[in-house]
Amino acid sequence: MLFYQVELIKHGHDTCLEFMEFAASGDYAETQAHFHSTMEITVIVDGEGFFKSSGAEHPFGKGDCFIFNSMEPHNIFSENASASLKYLSLNFVPSFISSLEMEDFNLRYLEPFYFTNRSCRIPYPEPCAKEVGTLFGKIQTALYEKKTATRSR
């Protein structure tokens, strides 16, 4: 059995952004139901299973994305005990988005998190899921390169 979770950008008292990598196999390919004050975007890098959110189960596969509003209970689990699971998550406080210096900022950027009649899943064939997956991969690569460069000094 394997389990690891790496915070690539720290989340804490003085930060409003967290980027995490999660991987598990065997009996540990499940997270406990939880919620947090941050909004969350998750991309499935590898594996299949289900996300539970607000009492509903949403199937997922490689490349799918999920979005969760703050304080929205959710958890993830793989389809069977021998499966492996890997995903990347970006958590942020809504004020982080509004604090960015963008001339064209609009609250529409946060709308997907607030709809109650939406599915939290964005399936991989959707262009949005592909783009988010690509961006998360670039973030992960950049953070690892930065971490490696910092260690070699």
C-alpha positions in Angstrom: 0.0 0.0 0.0 1.2 3.4 -0.9 0.0 6.9 0.1 1.5 10.3 -0.3 0.4 13.8 -0.4 2.7 16.7 -1.2 1.9 20.3 -0.7 3.7 22.1 -3.5 2.4 25.5 -2.5 1.8 25.8 1.2 -1.6 26.7 2.6 -1.7 28.4 5.9 -2.5 31.4 7.9 -0.7 33.9 5.6 -1.4 32.2 2.2 -4.6 31.8 0.2 -3.4 29.3 -2.4 -2.6 25.6 -2.1 -1.5 23.2 -4.9 -1.3 19.5 -3.8 -0.4 16.2 -5.4 -2.1 13.1 -4.0 -1.4 9.5 -4.8 -2.6 6.3 -3.2 -3.0 2.6 -3.9 -4.6 -0.3 -2.1 -6.7 0.4 0.9 -5.5 4.0 1.1 -7.1 5.0 -2.2 -9.8 6.9 -0.4 -10.0 10.2 1.4 -12.2 10.9 4.4 -15.3 13.1 3.8 -14.2 16.6 4.5 -14.8 20.3 3.8 -12.8 23.5 4.0 -13.2 27.2 3.6 -11.4 27.2 0.3 -12.7 26.5 -3.2 -11.2 23.5 -4.9 -10.4 22.4 -8.4 -9.2 18.8 -8.8 -7.8 17.0 -11.9 -7.6 13.2 -12.0 -4.1 12.2 -13.3 -4.6 8.5 -13.0 -7.2 6.0 -11.8 -11.0 5.6 -11.7 -13.5 5.8 -9.0 -16.1 8.0 -7.4 -16.3 11.5 -5.9 -19.0 11.9 -3.3 -20.3 15.4 -3.0 -23.5 16.7 -1.3 -24.8 13.1 -1.0 -24.4 12.2 -4.7 -21.7 10.0 -6.2 -20.0 11.1 -9.4 -17.9 8.6 -11.4 -14.5 9.8 -12.6 -11.7 8.7 -14.8 -8.3 10.0 -16.0 -8.5 13.6 -17.1 -11.8 14.5 -15.4 -12.0 17.6 -13.3 -14.1 18.5 -10.2 -15.0 21.8 -8.7 -16.1 22.3 -5.1 -17.4 25.3 -3.4 -16.1 26.3 0.0 -17.7 24.3 2.9 -19.0 21.7 0.4 -18.5 18.2 1.9 -16.7 15.8 -0.4 -14.5 12.7 -0.6 -12.9 10.5 -3.2 -12.4 6.7 -3.5 -11.2 4.3 -6.1 -13.3 1.5 -7.6 -11.5 -1.3 -5.9 -9.0 -1.9 -3.2 -6.2 -2.8 -5.6 -6.6 0.3 -7.7 -4.2 3.2 -7.7 -5.3 6.8 -7.7 -3.4 10.1 -8.4 -4.8 13.6 -8.6 -3.8 17.2 -8.4 -5.8 19.8 -6.4 -5.7 23.6 -6.3 -7.4 25.2 -3.3 -7.9 28.9 -3.0 -10.0 31.5 -1.2 -12.4 33.4 -3.4 -10.7 36.7 -2.5 -7.5 35.4 -4.2 -9.3 35.6 -7.6 -10.7 39.0 -6.9 -7.3 40.3 -5.7 -5.6 39.5 -9.0 -4.7 42.6 -11.0 -6.8 41.9 -14.1 -8.5 44.6 -16.0 -11.3 42.3 -17.2 -12.0 40.6 -13.8 -15.6 39.6 -13.5 -17.4 37.6 -10.8 -18.4 35.2 -13.5 -15.0 33.5 -12.9 -16.4 32.1 -9.7 -19.9 31.2 -10.9 -19.2 27.5 -11.5 -18.5 27.1 -7.7 -21.9 28.6 -6.7 -24.4 26.8 -8.9 -26.4 24.3 -6.9 -28.0 22.6 -9.9 -24.7 21.7 -11.5 -22.6 18.5 -11.4 -19.3 19.1 -9.8 -17.7 16.9 -12.5 -16.3 18.2 -15.8 -15.6 15.1 -17.9 -12.3 14.8 -19.8 -13.6 15.1 -23.3 -14.8 18.6 -22.5 -12.3 21.3 -23.7 -12.3 22.9 -20.2 -11.2 19.7 -18.6 -8.4 19.3 -21.1 -7.2 22.8 -20.6 -7.3 22.6 -16.8 -5.3 19.3 -16.9 -2.7 20.9 -19.1 -2.4 23.9 -16.9 -2.1 21.8 -13.7 0.6 19.7 -15.4 2.5 22.9 -16.2 2.1 24.2 -12.6 3.3 20.9 -11.2 6.4 20.9 -13.5 7.3 24.5 -12.7 7.0 23.9 -8.9 9.2 20.8 -9.1 11.7 22.6 -11.2 11.7 25.5 -8.6 12.0 23.0 -5.7 15.0 21.2 -7.5 16.7 24.5 -8.2 16.3 25.7 -4.6 17.8 22.4 -3.3 20.8 22.6 -5.6 21.9 26.0 -4.3 
